[in-house]
Amino acid sequence: MIGVELLKLVRRPRTWIMILLLDALPTLVAILLAVTDIGPRPGAGPAFLSAVLANGRLFPAAALAIVLPLFLPVSVAVMAGDSIAGEAQAGTLRYLLIRPVGRTRLLVAKLVTVLVFVLLAVVVVTVTAYFVGTHLFGNEPIGVTTVSGTVLTPRQAVLRTVLAMLFVALSMLGVAAVALFLSTVTDSPLAAALGALAFLVTSTLLLTLDAAQSLRPYLPTRYWLSFVDVFRQPILWRDLVRGVALQAVYMVVLLGAAWANFATKDVKS
Amino acid sequence: MITTRALTKRYGQVTAVDGVDLEVRAGDVYGFLGPNGSGKTTTVRMLLGLVLPTSGRIEVLGQRVPRHAGRVLGRVGAMVEAPAAYGHLSGRANLALLDAAGPGGARRTRRRRIETALEQVGLDGVDRRPVKAYSLGMRQRLGLAAAVLRQPELLVLDEPTNGLDPQGIHEIRDLLLALNAAGTTIFLSSHLLAEVELMCDRVGVLDRGRLVLQDNLAALRTPTGQVVLHTPDADRAVALLDGQVGERAGDRLVVRSGDPAELNAMLVGAGIRVRELAAERRSLEQVVLAATTAGSDRVDRRPGPRPVTTPSTMDGPATGAAGEPVDDPLTGAGGEPVDNPANGVGGEPVDGRAGEPAEREEAAG
């Protein structure tokens, strides 16, 4: 079943259009930077961007920072929101279930598909950013300067970028779980995706609110930008670990709710 | 093949299916009839484990559903309401995905089975165009192909000929009868009575969620004890059969007589010319109309005087107004189960016309 879902993922034009769009934004930023040669002031704008003009090898990390706050979660919400509700709306859900595909299996397959999509998107964005960055900006073969000021060997730089990619992908688990849960509740993929986005916007808003201080450690977007810590020397693990753990909690709770709802639901679509 | 006992489904206050005892035997072509909103679709969905019953039990192919649905459904082919497929993929790709999604159906034989199924439903010449470019009739055929893909022992079909032209209906009927002759039991939910009359040997009739009738079609259509006679000598016939003639319209007489052969002999013996003479049988339509009420898509204003609910001990204008029953026309028709309105449309015969022009194109190609 997972194989079938993955096949459906890669054969769907929408998947590639979304990844293309995800890719377009950092590329546009890179072109603008390269043409104008005006970088953001250090400390302003997305992380790493001010350092990119000097060293293009940092651009993958900058690209991740560009898509992370909005584009990536939006595409995840759309994909995960569509997973069950989209099948229901198209009428194919009932034919899958009487094929028969177990409801739990279907849910797991859909989740795995969303995760594969996120990984795919992150990999494509990073790889493209690497080529764009090294071609448009200065390419210092010596190594990458970390946020802490030390220099990484090329091998270390690759490892850390992979680590950052994994962390960014895992950060999307919470959104994916919310959208997947909503997708089992409604038969409208749009409603599920928008619901997940509303959840996300709420979280982002509350993060900026001092009155919501006590809620802060539990907000799903709290540790998103902690992937910057991967590029410190030594790596600052604390927030990275907390971020992944928080996403895992969201995942377990919401997936449990999705399962409880879907497994006993009357499929009337 | 299918047995249900006291099968009941309630949606809140509404009882959609109420104590239904279905009995479908191996080898049957079972016609499942009833007006719109009588609970046919809900029942079919419960048989397939899509909707969970409120109470009662279901056995399909000797196994409990929904508990063992995973074990049983692989041997059942089904089409529930409208067919559905992924619009951006071709018909073949859709069948392949569906086949790969569940158990049973070896990968090795997949391609061959898909071709066989497409051939059976008359789509074997279809090209690689995506399903969204298919006409309504082609989608219907594709849905049928998906149902027969794994040579199921039981076929559960909901309006299988919806959207097909007379030629297509005839083809599908032949296909289903051939499958039945080869041993497939067919459960056919429909409100096209003529279709059911031509195919089925047993019928069950649902009305407002209750099974009001379940019998062999032949038993339902036994002669009524009347003979319909056409004769150019109507006046003489009436004189001869004095007292036996029930009604007369021109040269058509309805005669009470248990034995058409004897009646014929008597008429001919008296020199009365007989043009046509046949024992009268009730049509399935008459049987069903007698057993059922109007469908839930007919919404009448609630008839009769409003019941007065104000208690006599508490009089006064305020309570009188509050006690007024709400005369909502929707709920008025409505002690009746109403299927999901979006689904209800699919069951309407009206929408069968949409894909007609494209259909001809398919026949040409």
Chai-1 contact restraints between the chains, C-beta under 6 A:
chainA,res_idxA,chainB,res_idxB,connection_type,confidence,min_distance_angstrom,max_distance_angstrom,comment,restraint_id
A,M1,B,A101,contact,1.0,0.0,6.0,A-B,restraint_1
A,V4,B,L97,contact,1.0,0.0,6.0,A-B,restraint_2
A,V4,B,A100,contact,1.0,0.0,6.0,A-B,restraint_3
A,V4,B,A101,contact,1.0,0.0,6.0,A-B,restraint_4
A,A90,B,A84,contact,1.0,0.0,6.0,A-B,restraint_5
A,G91,B,A84,contact,1.0,0.0,6.0,A-B,restraint_6
A,T92,B,A84,contact,1.0,0.0,6.0,A-B,restraint_7
A,R94,B,L50,contact,1.0,0.0,6.0,A-B,restraint_8
A,R94,B,V80,contact,1.0,0.0,6.0,A-B,restraint_9
A,Y95,B,A84,contact,1.0,0.0,6.0,A-B,restraint_10
A,L96,B,A101,contact,1.0,0.0,6.0,A-B,restraint_11
A,I98,B,L48,contact,1.0,0.0,6.0,A-B,restraint_12
A,I98,B,L73,contact,1.0,0.0,6.0,A-B,restraint_13
A,I98,B,A78,contact,1.0,0.0,6.0,A-B,restraint_14
A,R99,B,A101,contact,1.0,0.0,6.0,A-B,restraint_15
A,R99,B,G102,contact,1.0,0.0,6.0,A-B,restraint_16
A,P100,B,G70,contact,1.0,0.0,6.0,A-B,restraint_17
A,P100,B,L73,contact,1.0,0.0,6.0,A-B,restraint_18
A,P100,B,G102,contact,1.0,0.0,6.0,A-B,restraint_19
A,V101,B,A101,contact,1.0,0.0,6.0,A-B,restraint_20
A,V101,B,G102,contact,1.0,0.0,6.0,A-B,restraint_21
A,G102,B,G70,contact,1.0,0.0,6.0,A-B,restraint_22
A,D266,B,V51,contact,1.0,0.0,6.0,A-B,restraint_23
A,V267,B,L50,contact,1.0,0.0,6.0,A-B,restraint_24
A,K268,B,N340,contact,1.0,0.0,6.0,A-B,restraint_25
